[in-house]
Amino acid sequence: MNEKRAKTIIDQVMMAIFDAKCPWSPEEFMQKFAFDIKLPVMTYDSTTGEETWAESLNSTRFITFQNEEAREDWMLPKREITSIDDIIEIWHETNYTTTERNFNSINVAQSDTVYDSENVWRSANCTRCKNIVFCDSCHESEYLLASQRSTASSFCIRADDSTTCSNSYNVICSNKISNSLFIQDSSTLHECMFCSHLVNKRYCIANMQFEKDEYFNIKKKVIEWILG
């Protein structure tokens, strides 16, 4: 997994939602859409000095998952202990926080704590996901960007605390949302925008019902505004 592949995934999701390729680099996209998401940060392996990515920098000493596994024996020879300071000093020799913890996953980079996933870039705490970029705590999803705490969703940007969403942008605390933009606390919406607390609707804007043609004329202007 590398930045070029991440850009390809970003473009695919942008096309699915906005019918347009992403006009920004992955770094620019992250600044614009993932600014408030807890993402892995760069640090250094304390044993080798190599660059690595950690979910948190609360620790001051790190070791990559690969280097941690490569060290066969972590036991130390027995020494005399006369104080708590002795224990802390000896513990310091082995007390590294493991980074880039990826389990049963392939093609993962700049990520930490990823399980059973594939094609993951700069993400954390994700399980059974595929083709995700800049995500935190997402599960059983694919083609997600800048999303957090969402499940069973695909081709979404900024899906937060939501499930079973597709081809949508900026969905919060919602379920079964498709082809929609700016949705909050709603369920079973298709082709809706700027709606909250609605159920089983389509072609609504700001909780108002529109005709299909009216809706798509306005949606085109909204997309131009988002991309601008």
C-alpha positions as CSV (number, residue, x, y, z in Angstrom):
1,M,0.0,0.0,0.0
2,N,1.4,3.4,-0.9
3,E,0.2,7.0,-1.6
4,K,-0.4,6.3,-5.3
5,R,-2.8,3.4,-4.4
6,A,-4.4,5.6,-1.7
7,K,-5.0,8.3,-4.4
8,T,-6.6,5.7,-6.7
9,I,-9.0,4.6,-3.9
10,I,-9.9,8.3,-3.1
11,D,-10.6,8.9,-6.8
12,Q,-12.9,5.8,-7.0
13,V,-14.9,7.0,-4.0
14,M,-15.1,10.5,-5.2
15,M,-16.4,9.3,-8.6
16,A,-19.1,7.1,-6.9
17,I,-20.4,10.1,-4.8
18,F,-19.7,13.2,-6.9
19,D,-19.0,11.8,-10.3
20,A,-15.7,13.6,-10.3
21,K,-12.1,12.7,-9.6
22,C,-10.4,14.1,-6.5
23,P,-8.8,17.4,-7.3
24,W,-6.5,17.2,-4.2
25,S,-3.5,15.1,-3.2
26,P,-4.0,12.6,-0.4
27,E,-2.4,14.9,2.1
28,E,-4.7,17.8,0.9
29,F,-7.7,15.5,1.1
30,M,-6.8,14.5,4.6
31,Q,-6.5,18.2,5.7
32,K,-9.9,19.0,4.1
33,F,-12.0,15.9,5.1
34,A,-10.2,14.0,7.9
35,F,-9.1,17.0,10.1
36,D,-10.9,15.8,13.2
37,I,-10.3,12.0,12.9
38,K,-7.9,10.3,15.2
39,L,-5.3,8.9,12.8
40,P,-2.0,7.2,13.3
41,V,1.0,9.6,13.7
42,M,4.5,9.2,12.6
43,T,7.2,8.4,15.2
44,Y,10.4,6.4,15.3
45,D,11.3,2.9,16.4
46,S,13.4,3.3,19.5
47,T,15.5,0.3,18.7
48,T,16.4,1.0,15.1
49,G,15.5,4.6,14.5
50,E,13.3,3.8,11.5
51,E,10.1,5.6,10.8
52,T,6.9,4.0,12.1
53,W,3.2,4.9,12.7
54,A,1.5,4.7,16.1
55,E,-2.1,5.0,17.1
56,S,-1.0,7.2,20.1
57,L,2.1,9.0,21.2
58,N,1.4,8.7,24.9
59,S,4.4,6.5,25.1
60,T,7.9,7.7,24.5
61,R,9.5,4.5,23.3
62,F,8.3,2.5,20.3
63,I,9.0,-0.7,18.4
64,T,7.4,-1.9,15.2
65,F,5.3,-5.0,15.3
66,Q,7.7,-6.6,12.9
67,N,10.8,-5.8,15.0
68,E,9.0,-6.9,18.2
69,E,8.2,-10.3,16.7
70,A,11.7,-10.7,15.3
71,R,13.2,-10.5,18.9
72,E,12.9,-14.1,20.0
73,D,13.7,-13.7,23.7
74,W,12.5,-10.8,25.8
75,M,13.6,-12.3,29.1
76,L,16.4,-10.5,31.1
77,P,18.9,-12.1,33.5
78,K,17.8,-11.9,37.1
79,R,19.1,-9.0,39.1
80,E,18.9,-7.8,42.6
81,I,16.0,-5.4,43.3
82,T,16.3,-3.0,46.2
83,S,13.8,-0.3,45.3
84,I,11.0,0.6,43.0
85,D,13.5,2.7,41.1
86,D,15.4,-0.5,40.3
87,I,12.3,-2.1,38.9
88,I,11.5,1.0,36.7
89,E,15.0,1.2,35.4
90,I,15.1,-2.4,34.4
91,W,11.6,-2.3,32.9
92,H,12.8,0.6,30.8
93,E,15.0,-1.9,28.9
94,T,12.0,-3.8,27.5
95,N,9.1,-1.4,27.8
96,Y,8.4,-0.4,24.2
97,T,5.0,0.3,22.8
98,T,4.4,-1.8,19.7
99,T,3.4,0.1,16.5
100,E,1.9,-0.8,13.1
101,R,0.0,-3.7,14.7
102,N,-1.6,-5.4,11.7
103,F,-3.1,-8.9,12.2
104,N,-4.0,-11.2,9.3
105,S,-4.0,-8.2,7.0
106,I,-2.3,-7.4,3.7
107,N,-1.2,-4.3,1.9
108,V,-1.4,-2.0,5.0
109,A,0.7,1.1,5.5
110,Q,1.0,4.0,7.9
111,S,-1.7,2.3,10.1
112,D,-2.0,0.8,13.5
113,T,-4.3,-1.9,15.0
114,V,-5.8,-3.4,11.8
115,Y,-7.4,-6.8,11.7
116,D,-8.4,-9.0,8.8
117,S,-8.2,-6.2,6.3
118,E,-6.7,-5.3,2.9
119,N,-5.5,-2.1,1.3
120,V,-5.5,0.2,4.3
121,W,-3.8,3.6,4.4
122,R,-3.3,5.8,7.4
123,S,-6.1,4.2,9.5
124,A,-6.5,2.8,13.0
125,N,-8.7,0.3,14.8
126,C,-10.3,-1.2,11.7
127,T,-11.6,-4.7,11.3
128,R,-12.6,-6.7,8.1
129,C,-12.2,-3.6,5.9
130,K,-11.0,-3.2,2.3
131,N,-9.8,-0.1,0.5
132,I,-10.0,2.4,3.3
133,V,-8.1,5.6,3.7
134,F,-8.0,8.0,6.7
135,C,-10.4,6.0,8.9
136,D,-10.7,5.2,12.6
137,S,-12.7,2.4,14.2
138,C,-14.5,1.3,11.0
139,H,-15.6,-2.3,10.5
140,E,-16.8,-4.6,7.8
141,S,-16.7,-1.8,5.2
142,E,-15.0,-1.0,1.9
143,Y,-14.1,2.1,0.0
144,L,-14.4,4.4,3.0
145,L,-12.6,7.7,3.4
146,A,-12.3,10.0,6.4
147,S,-14.8,8.0,8.4
148,Q,-15.1,6.9,12.0
149,R,-17.0,4.4,14.1
150,S,-19.0,3.1,11.1
151,T,-19.9,-0.4,10.0
152,A,-21.1,-2.2,6.9
153,S,-20.8,0.8,4.6
154,S,-19.2,1.4,1.2
155,F,-18.1,4.3,-1.0
156,C,-18.6,7.0,1.7
157,I,-16.7,10.0,2.8
158,R,-17.2,11.2,6.4
159,A,-19.5,8.5,7.6
160,D,-19.6,8.9,11.3
161,D,-21.3,6.5,13.8
162,S,-23.4,5.1,11.0
163,T,-24.1,1.7,9.4
164,T,-25.2,0.3,6.1
165,C,-24.5,3.5,4.1
166,S,-23.4,3.8,0.5
167,N,-22.4,6.4,-2.0
168,S,-22.9,9.2,0.5
169,Y,-21.0,12.1,2.0
170,N,-21.2,13.5,5.6
171,V,-23.5,11.1,7.3
172,I,-23.8,11.2,11.0
173,C,-25.6,8.7,13.4
174,S,-27.7,7.2,10.5
175,N,-28.6,3.9,9.0
176,K,-29.4,2.7,5.5
177,I,-28.5,5.9,3.7
178,S,-27.6,5.9,0.0
179,N,-26.6,8.5,-2.6
180,S,-27.1,11.3,-0.1
181,L,-25.2,14.3,1.3
182,F,-25.2,15.9,4.7
183,I,-27.5,13.6,6.7
184,Q,-28.0,13.3,10.4
185,D,-30.0,11.0,12.7
186,S,-32.0,9.5,9.8
187,S,-32.8,6.1,8.4
188,T,-33.6,4.6,5.0
189,L,-33.0,7.7,2.9
190,H,-32.1,7.7,-0.8
191,E,-31.0,10.8,-2.8
192,C,-31.5,13.3,0.1
193,M,-29.5,16.3,1.2
194,F,-29.2,18.4,4.3
195,C,-31.8,16.2,6.1
196,S,-32.1,15.3,9.8
197,H,-34.5,13.0,11.7
198,L,-36.2,11.6,8.6
199,V,-37.2,8.1,7.8
200,N,-38.0,6.4,4.5
201,K,-37.7,9.4,2.2
202,R,-36.1,10.3,-1.2
203,Y,-35.6,13.6,-3.1
204,C,-35.7,15.7,0.1
205,I,-33.6,18.7,0.7
206,A,-33.5,20.3,4.2
207,N,-36.4,18.1,5.2
208,M,-38.5,19.5,2.3
209,Q,-39.9,17.3,-0.5
210,F,-38.9,18.0,-4.1
211,E,-39.6,16.6,-7.5
212,K,-36.9,14.4,-8.9
213,D,-35.8,16.9,-11.6
214,E,-35.8,19.7,-9.1
215,Y,-33.7,17.7,-6.7
216,F,-31.0,16.8,-9.2
217,N,-30.7,20.4,-10.4
218,I,-30.0,21.5,-6.9
219,K,-27.7,18.5,-6.1
220,K,-25.5,19.5,-9.0
221,K,-24.9,23.0,-7.5
222,V,-24.3,21.4,-4.1
223,I,-21.6,19.2,-5.5
224,E,-20.0,22.1,-7.2
225,W,-19.9,23.9,-3.9
226,I,-18.3,20.9,-2.1
227,L,-15.6,20.5,-4.7
228,G,-15.0,24.2,-4.9
